[in-house]
């Protein structure tokens, strides 16, 4: 019997028992926090799992199976040119436009394939942070200076935090670099341009399926047109995916066409776009898993399943914890968590070191879906939040969240995760303090 292990189990049993014994069910705040937990969990399941995470798992699977380890190391590896690696990683958000949870399968995939810690961290931060639509919405609603500060801060953060992580763990990176020097130059299974077409087709399906409305007052312009026609564009790239499955992955065209017809029929008869997305993913999974001619097609779906098993349980725990602690805020819903909202608002006024630090901490733990951080901040600023703390929250919030932290810990360990979170919080605090002193 391991005493340490048994004491740990006993500790968890006692903690759960005490929570159940002293559960304040009669408290109105506790009841609302419980409802906020289920509300945020339901909203996350409806809005993000099917349209965001499931496509992201398959995109991560493409990197893990179809993109050779040599190709990943060429651009992100420990021996890659730093200016190339950080340039590619730090602007990835302009293409991906994903939230702090959707980026996780992609980060996990390039990390597994041998990407250097610095570029991988830069990619992890920039994916959700440098969302062009979110930055434009920030400038329109919160002011042009806030929008400019956000994009400059996001790019600088990605490079600086990635470089700092690489420097802190330079011994590990040196060992990885030496190991990669002896890595054999394995030829690609197919031309890189074919893999790129397949990869970016999936990315564009993910992007347009989740394209958000540019603002309630916006009724014209390019971003509004894209939002109005998002499902037509998603369908267009879905058709391109059909061609990719047939001509690039060499799947049986009869099965692919049958799957496309069933998916299109479900889109025609179903009121929700979630239905054809589920049908399409199910069809893709069945077709690839039953392909006996090309093993990598089956491995693609199995790899996506591996990412799902690794990430989904931790995300579920994180979303529920975030809802209970900080409440559920989305659309017209604003339900308080166990931590009083007025307490948070009172602590982020002015431009002190504490107010910026507290805003960074709240942003780091709170879950923000893409674009939702702007209206939330608009309400907080109207309630007295300073511009410095607002920027601090903007720079810490979209790229971090409690669900995000739990998954990152599973990918690179507790110590590196704590260092990464600390760097984000410290830099967000400093940036908010500097910005608040001018505005």
Helices and strands as residue ranges (DSSP letters): H 3-21, H 28-44, I 45-53, H 54-65, H 69-76, H 82-90, H 93-96, H 103-112, H 117-129, H 132-142, H 144-168, H 170-181, H 192-209, H 222-228, H 230-247, H 253-269, H 273-289, H 295-326, E 328-330, E 333-335, H 341-347, H 353-365, H 372-382, H 387-397, H 402-412, H 414-438
